[in-house]
Amino acid sequence: MLKAMDRMGYAAAAIGEMDLYLGLDLLRSLSDMTKVRFLSANLTDNKGKHLFEPYRLIETGGITVGVIGLTAPPVNKKMFSLRMPGATVKEPFSATGEAVEKIWGKCDLIVLLSNIGYSKDLDLADTVPGIDVIISGGTKRYMKKPVIQNETLVTSGFYEGRVIGKISIQLDGEITGWISRNELDYLDKDILTAETKTGTPAGKRKLDVLVQERESMNKLTLYESDMISLDPSIPDDPQVVSMISDYRKGLIKDSVISPAPTVRSEGKVFYTGPKVCSECHESRYRFWLTTDHSRAFDSLAPKNAGADPDCLGCHVTGYMRPAGYWPKGLREDLRGVQCESCHGVGSLHAGSPDLYSLLHLPAASQCMYCHTEEQDGDFDYFRDRKAVCAEGI
């Protein structure tokens, strides 16, 4: 991921809460292997010394941009203390204020990369003066248009890099407020329309008001924002594709076949695999063999993704669950989206079918765990379930 970020030209990244659980040593080693600077203004040791740079000054486009990183306090305090002993995450508002004071006057624009959440970012904009732009991380909020909160532009880069957030700023002197390109264009159109209706006193007055409003907007800083969806129309970068391929090949190479993590025993709940299901449901089993679900694991092969944890969960049965499919406890009989993926773990039902029933038809929410908008935007529960459910057999 860091090699890809280097390739894409990232200059800085804020350390997020989930990053903390990697541990300080690993975070530092990752930081050393990339040009991307890891920033956190509120991650310190127990003596108050910053463990990473709190901010960075970046020269770009003839101006200096001050970039501050802000980390959300860890939710799992036990894991945090275990992975980062002696470290602390300071209260974010005061830490941000200290960082702003240190770079005030040294840069033309102050940008905060925040991981504390959107609602708190709005409070931060109200509380800490001097921040020009807040990029809110740790959220799935899609913000095509930034929010102006106390003269601070607040926006989001979405999540998992699914879209690219873009803000173009026309900086000319000190920032005294913001005006978007769209607002300015609409006002200019209103002025052109008003100029054709100056034959009456009311029309003349309206034009004067619009012209005066336009002159006042000239004192504001102009910005233009957009969210660029990384859909299939945007071609993959060959170097990044090669990085992903090498990563996945490494996962396959490092996979070690070992005994399953749990032991089957009478009375225990475990995944039986489809062969056991076929003993009583032969016709349904034969139908399943004709579906894409049965070939879900095989579909990973062309992309070398057969050991990729980001893919396996939706291509095997019982991924990372007790007696399910584990990367290092491979059960080949659980490859593919099988009966138990939709109907439930089958061991008790197989032993006593009259006593233990399985789910007859999965709910739409269960299917949409994998068939998400991002992964399968054309998914229709009532239409597509017919392709995998042997109704009437």
C-alpha positions as CSV (number, residue, x, y, z in Angstrom):
1,M,0.0,0.0,0.0
2,L,2.8,2.4,0.9
3,K,4.6,1.7,-2.4
4,A,1.4,2.5,-4.2
5,M,1.0,5.7,-2.3
6,D,4.5,6.7,-3.2
7,R,3.7,6.0,-6.8
8,M,0.6,8.2,-6.6
9,G,2.5,11.0,-5.1
10,Y,1.1,11.2,-1.5
11,A,3.0,13.7,0.6
12,A,1.6,13.0,4.0
13,A,-0.8,10.8,5.9
14,A,-2.3,11.1,9.4
15,I,-1.9,8.2,11.7
16,G,-5.3,6.7,12.4
17,E,-6.7,4.8,15.3
18,M,-6.4,1.4,13.6
19,D,-2.8,2.1,12.7
20,L,-1.9,2.3,16.4
21,Y,-2.6,-1.4,16.9
22,L,0.2,-2.2,14.5
23,G,2.6,-1.2,17.2
24,L,5.2,1.6,17.4
25,D,8.1,-0.5,16.0
26,L,6.2,-1.6,12.9
27,L,4.8,1.9,12.3
28,R,8.3,3.4,12.4
29,S,9.7,0.7,10.1
30,L,6.9,1.4,7.6
31,S,7.6,5.1,7.9
32,D,11.2,4.6,7.1
33,M,10.4,2.7,3.9
34,T,8.2,5.3,2.2
35,K,8.4,9.0,1.1
36,V,4.9,9.5,2.7
37,R,5.3,11.3,6.0
38,F,3.4,9.9,8.9
39,L,1.9,12.7,10.9
40,S,0.3,13.0,14.4
41,A,0.1,16.1,16.5
42,N,-1.3,14.2,19.5
43,L,0.6,10.8,19.6
44,T,3.3,11.2,22.2
45,D,5.4,9.2,24.7
46,N,4.6,9.5,28.4
47,K,6.9,12.5,28.6
48,G,5.0,14.4,26.0
49,K,7.5,13.9,23.2
50,H,6.0,13.4,19.7
51,L,6.5,9.9,18.4
52,F,6.0,11.2,14.8
53,E,6.1,14.6,13.2
54,P,3.1,16.6,14.3
55,Y,3.1,18.6,11.0
56,R,5.0,19.1,7.8
57,L,5.5,22.2,5.7
58,I,5.2,21.5,2.0
59,E,6.3,23.8,-0.8
60,T,3.9,23.5,-3.8
61,G,2.6,25.7,-6.5
62,G,4.6,28.7,-5.3
63,I,3.1,28.6,-1.8
64,T,3.8,26.8,1.5
65,V,1.2,24.5,2.9
66,G,1.3,23.4,6.5
67,V,-0.2,19.9,7.0
68,I,-1.1,18.7,10.5
69,G,-2.0,15.1,11.4
70,L,-4.5,14.2,14.1
71,T,-5.1,10.8,15.5
72,A,-8.4,9.6,17.1
73,P,-8.0,8.2,20.7
74,P,-7.9,4.4,20.7
75,V,-11.2,2.7,21.4
76,N,-9.4,-0.6,22.4
77,K,-7.3,0.8,25.2
78,K,-6.0,-2.6,26.2
79,M,-4.8,-3.4,22.8
80,F,-3.2,0.1,22.5
81,S,-1.3,-0.3,25.8
82,L,-0.1,-3.7,24.7
83,R,1.1,-2.7,21.2
84,M,2.3,0.8,22.2
85,P,3.5,0.7,25.8
86,G,4.4,4.1,27.2
87,A,2.5,5.9,24.4
88,T,-0.5,8.2,24.8
89,V,-2.9,9.9,22.5
90,K,-3.4,13.5,23.8
91,E,-6.7,15.4,23.7
92,P,-7.0,16.3,20.0
93,F,-8.3,19.9,20.3
94,S,-5.5,21.2,22.4
95,A,-2.9,19.3,20.4
96,T,-4.2,20.8,17.2
97,G,-4.2,24.3,18.7
98,E,-0.5,23.9,19.7
99,A,0.4,22.7,16.2
100,V,-1.4,25.6,14.5
101,E,0.4,28.1,16.8
102,K,3.8,26.6,15.8
103,I,3.2,26.9,12.0
104,W,1.2,30.1,12.0
105,G,3.0,32.7,9.9
106,K,5.2,30.1,8.3
107,C,2.8,28.9,5.7
108,D,0.1,30.3,3.4
109,L,-2.4,27.5,4.0
110,I,-3.1,25.2,6.9
111,V,-4.6,21.8,6.2
112,L,-5.6,19.4,8.9
113,L,-5.7,15.6,8.2
114,S,-8.1,14.4,10.9
115,N,-9.1,11.0,12.0
116,I,-11.4,11.9,14.9
117,G,-14.7,11.8,13.0
118,Y,-16.8,14.3,11.0
119,S,-19.0,15.7,13.9
120,K,-15.9,16.3,16.0
121,D,-14.1,17.9,13.1
122,L,-17.0,20.5,12.9
123,D,-16.6,21.2,16.6
124,L,-12.8,21.5,16.1
125,A,-13.4,24.1,13.3
126,D,-15.5,26.1,15.8
127,T,-13.0,25.7,18.6
128,V,-9.5,26.1,17.1
129,P,-9.0,29.1,14.9
130,G,-6.5,29.3,12.0
131,I,-7.3,26.0,10.2
132,D,-8.1,26.6,6.6
133,V,-9.1,23.1,5.4
134,I,-10.0,20.0,7.4
135,I,-9.9,16.7,5.5
136,S,-12.0,14.4,7.6
137,G,-10.9,10.7,7.7
138,G,-12.3,7.7,9.4
139,T,-15.7,8.3,7.7
140,K,-17.8,7.0,4.8
141,R,-19.3,10.4,4.2
142,Y,-19.4,11.3,0.5
143,M,-18.9,15.1,0.3
144,K,-18.9,16.4,-3.2
145,K,-19.3,19.9,-1.7
146,P,-17.3,20.9,1.4
147,V,-19.0,22.4,4.4
148,I,-17.9,25.9,5.5
149,Q,-17.7,25.8,9.3
150,N,-16.4,29.0,11.0
151,E,-14.4,30.0,7.9
152,T,-12.9,26.5,7.7
153,L,-13.5,24.2,4.7
154,V,-14.4,20.7,5.9
155,T,-14.4,17.9,3.5
156,S,-13.8,14.1,3.3
157,G,-11.7,11.9,1.1
158,F,-14.2,9.1,1.4
159,Y,-12.8,5.7,2.4
160,E,-10.5,3.0,1.0
161,G,-9.5,5.3,-1.8
162,R,-12.8,4.6,-3.6
163,V,-12.9,8.1,-4.9
164,I,-10.4,11.0,-5.1
165,G,-11.4,14.1,-3.3
166,K,-10.2,17.2,-5.1
167,I,-10.1,20.8,-4.0
168,S,-8.6,23.5,-6.2
169,I,-7.8,26.8,-4.3
170,Q,-7.1,30.1,-6.0
171,L,-4.9,31.6,-3.3
172,D,-4.3,35.4,-3.5
173,G,-3.2,36.9,-0.2
174,E,-4.8,36.2,3.2
175,I,-7.8,33.9,3.4
176,T,-10.8,36.0,4.7
177,G,-13.6,33.6,3.7
178,W,-14.5,31.1,1.0
179,I,-16.6,31.2,-2.2
180,S,-17.1,28.2,-4.5
181,R,-16.7,28.4,-8.3
182,N,-20.4,27.2,-8.6
183,E,-21.7,30.0,-6.4
184,L,-19.7,32.6,-8.4
185,D,-20.9,31.2,-11.8
186,Y,-24.5,31.3,-10.6
187,L,-24.1,34.9,-9.5
188,D,-22.5,35.9,-12.8
189,K,-25.5,34.4,-14.6
190,D,-27.9,36.3,-12.4
191,I,-26.1,39.5,-13.2
192,L,-26.3,38.8,-17.0
193,T,-30.0,38.2,-16.6
194,A,-30.5,41.3,-14.5
195,E,-28.7,43.5,-17.0
196,T,-31.5,42.7,-19.5
197,K,-34.2,44.0,-17.1
198,T,-32.9,47.4,-16.1
199,G,-35.8,49.2,-17.7
200,T,-37.6,49.6,-14.4
201,P,-36.4,51.0,-11.1
202,A,-36.9,47.6,-9.5
203,G,-34.8,45.9,-12.2
204,K,-32.0,48.6,-11.8
205,R,-32.0,48.1,-8.0
206,K,-31.7,44.4,-8.3
207,L,-28.7,44.7,-10.6
208,D,-27.0,47.1,-8.2
209,V,-27.5,44.7,-5.4
210,L,-26.1,41.8,-7.4
211,V,-23.1,43.8,-8.6
212,Q,-22.3,44.9,-5.0
213,E,-22.6,41.3,-3.9
214,R,-20.2,40.3,-6.7
215,E,-17.7,42.9,-5.6
216,S,-17.8,41.7,-2.0
217,M,-17.1,38.1,-3.2
218,N,-13.9,39.3,-4.9
219,K,-12.4,39.6,-1.4
220,L,-13.1,35.9,-0.7
221,T,-10.8,32.9,-1.6
222,L,-12.1,31.0,-4.6
223,Y,-12.2,27.2,-4.4
224,E,-13.5,24.4,-6.7
225,S,-14.3,20.9,-5.3
226,D,-15.1,17.5,-6.9
227,M,-15.2,13.8,-6.0
228,I,-13.8,11.6,-8.7
229,S,-15.1,8.1,-8.6
230,L,-12.5,5.4,-9.4
231,D,-14.8,3.4,-11.6
232,P,-13.8,1.0,-14.4
233,S,-13.7,4.0,-16.9
234,I,-10.4,5.0,-15.2
235,P,-7.6,2.5,-16.3
236,D,-5.4,0.8,-13.8
237,D,-1.9,2.0,-13.4
238,P,0.4,-0.8,-14.7
239,Q,3.0,-0.4,-11.9
240,V,0.3,-0.6,-9.2
241,V,-1.3,-3.6,-10.8
242,S,2.2,-5.3,-10.7
243,M,2.6,-4.4,-7.0
244,I,-0.8,-6.0,-6.2
245,S,0.1,-9.1,-8.3
246,D,3.4,-9.5,-6.5
247,Y,1.7,-9.0,-3.1
248,R,-0.9,-11.7,-3.8
249,K,1.7,-14.2,-5.1
250,G,3.6,-13.7,-1.9
251,L,0.5,-14.5,0.2
252,I,0.0,-17.7,-1.7
253,K,3.7,-18.6,-1.4
254,D,3.6,-18.0,2.4
255,S,0.4,-19.9,3.0
256,V,1.2,-22.9,5.2
257,I,-1.2,-25.9,5.1
258,S,-1.7,-27.0,8.7
259,P,-4.4,-28.9,10.7
260,A,-7.8,-27.1,11.0
261,P,-7.9,-24.8,14.0
262,T,-10.7,-26.6,15.7
263,V,-11.4,-30.3,16.1
264,R,-14.6,-31.9,15.1
265,S,-16.3,-33.8,17.9
266,E,-19.8,-35.0,18.5
267,G,-22.1,-32.3,19.8
268,K,-19.9,-29.5,18.5
269,V,-20.9,-26.9,15.9
270,F,-18.8,-27.1,12.8
271,Y,-19.0,-26.6,9.0
272,T,-19.7,-30.0,7.3
273,G,-18.9,-29.0,3.8
274,P,-21.3,-29.6,0.8
275,K,-20.7,-33.3,0.4
276,V,-22.5,-33.9,3.7
277,C,-25.4,-31.7,2.5
278,S,-25.6,-33.6,-0.8
279,E,-26.4,-36.9,1.1
280,C,-30.0,-35.6,1.7
281,H,-30.2,-32.8,-0.8
282,E,-28.7,-34.3,-3.9
283,S,-30.7,-32.4,-6.5
284,R,-30.1,-29.1,-4.8
285,Y,-26.4,-29.9,-4.6
286,R,-26.2,-30.7,-8.3
287,F,-27.9,-27.4,-9.0
288,W,-25.4,-25.5,-6.8
289,L,-22.6,-27.0,-8.8
290,T,-23.9,-25.1,-11.9
291,T,-23.9,-21.7,-10.1
292,D,-21.2,-19.0,-9.8
293,H,-21.3,-19.5,-6.0
294,S,-19.7,-23.0,-6.4
295,R,-16.9,-21.4,-8.5
296,A,-16.4,-18.3,-6.3
297,F,-13.0,-19.4,-5.1
298,D,-11.8,-20.4,-8.5
299,S,-12.6,-16.9,-9.8
300,L,-9.8,-15.6,-7.6
301,A,-7.1,-17.5,-9.5
302,P,-6.8,-15.2,-12.5
303,K,-5.9,-12.4,-10.1
304,N,-3.7,-14.5,-7.9
305,A,-6.0,-13.6,-5.0
306,G,-6.5,-17.1,-3.6
307,A,-4.8,-16.1,-0.3
308,D,-5.8,-12.4,-0.2
309,P,-7.7,-11.7,3.1
310,D,-9.5,-8.8,1.4
311,C,-11.1,-11.2,-1.1
312,L,-11.4,-14.6,0.7
313,G,-14.3,-13.6,3.0
314,C,-16.7,-13.5,0.1
315,H,-15.3,-16.5,-1.9
316,V,-15.1,-19.2,0.8
317,T,-17.3,-20.6,3.5
318,G,-16.9,-19.7,7.2
319,Y,-13.9,-17.5,6.6
320,M,-11.9,-17.0,9.9
321,R,-14.8,-18.6,11.9
322,P,-14.4,-21.6,14.2
323,A,-14.1,-24.7,12.1
324,G,-14.4,-22.6,9.0
325,Y,-11.9,-21.7,6.3
326,W,-8.7,-20.3,7.7
327,P,-5.7,-19.1,5.6
328,K,-3.3,-21.4,7.5
329,G,-5.8,-24.2,8.3
330,L,-7.0,-24.8,4.7
331,R,-10.0,-26.9,4.2
332,E,-10.4,-27.3,0.5
333,D,-14.0,-28.6,1.0
334,L,-14.9,-25.1,2.2
335,R,-13.8,-23.3,-0.9
336,G,-16.6,-21.5,-2.7
337,V,-19.8,-20.0,-1.4
338,Q,-21.5,-23.2,-0.3
339,C,-24.8,-24.2,1.3
340,E,-23.7,-23.2,4.8
341,S,-22.7,-19.7,3.7
342,C,-26.4,-19.0,3.2
343,H,-28.3,-21.5,5.3
344,G,-26.1,-21.6,8.4
345,V,-23.6,-24.0,10.0
346,G,-24.8,-27.5,9.3
347,S,-23.3,-30.0,11.8
348,L,-26.2,-30.1,14.2
349,H,-28.8,-30.3,11.4
350,A,-26.8,-33.1,9.7
351,G,-26.9,-35.1,13.0
352,S,-30.5,-34.4,13.9
353,P,-32.4,-32.8,11.0
354,D,-35.8,-33.0,12.8
355,L,-34.4,-31.2,15.9
356,Y,-32.2,-28.6,14.2
357,S,-33.5,-26.6,11.3
358,L,-31.4,-24.4,9.0
359,L,-32.4,-21.0,7.5
360,H,-34.6,-21.7,4.4
361,L,-34.0,-18.5,2.6
362,P,-31.3,-15.9,3.5
363,A,-32.4,-12.3,4.0
364,A,-31.3,-9.6,1.5
365,S,-29.0,-8.1,4.2
366,Q,-27.1,-11.4,4.4
367,C,-26.5,-11.4,0.6
368,M,-25.6,-7.8,0.6
369,Y,-22.7,-8.4,3.0
370,C,-20.8,-9.4,-0.1
371,H,-22.9,-8.0,-2.9
372,T,-22.3,-4.4,-1.9
373,E,-22.8,-1.4,-4.0
374,E,-19.0,-1.2,-4.6
375,Q,-18.6,-4.8,-5.4
376,D,-21.8,-5.6,-7.3
377,G,-23.6,-2.4,-8.2
378,D,-26.2,-4.3,-10.3
379,F,-27.2,-6.7,-7.6
380,D,-30.9,-7.3,-7.2
381,Y,-31.9,-9.6,-4.4
382,F,-35.2,-10.9,-5.8
383,R,-33.8,-11.3,-9.3
384,D,-30.4,-12.7,-8.6
385,R,-31.3,-15.2,-5.8
386,K,-33.0,-17.3,-8.5
387,A,-29.6,-17.9,-10.1
388,V,-28.3,-19.5,-6.9
389,C,-31.4,-20.9,-5.2
390,A,-32.8,-24.2,-6.5
391,E,-36.4,-23.2,-5.8
392,G,-38.9,-25.9,-6.6
393,I,-36.2,-28.7,-6.7
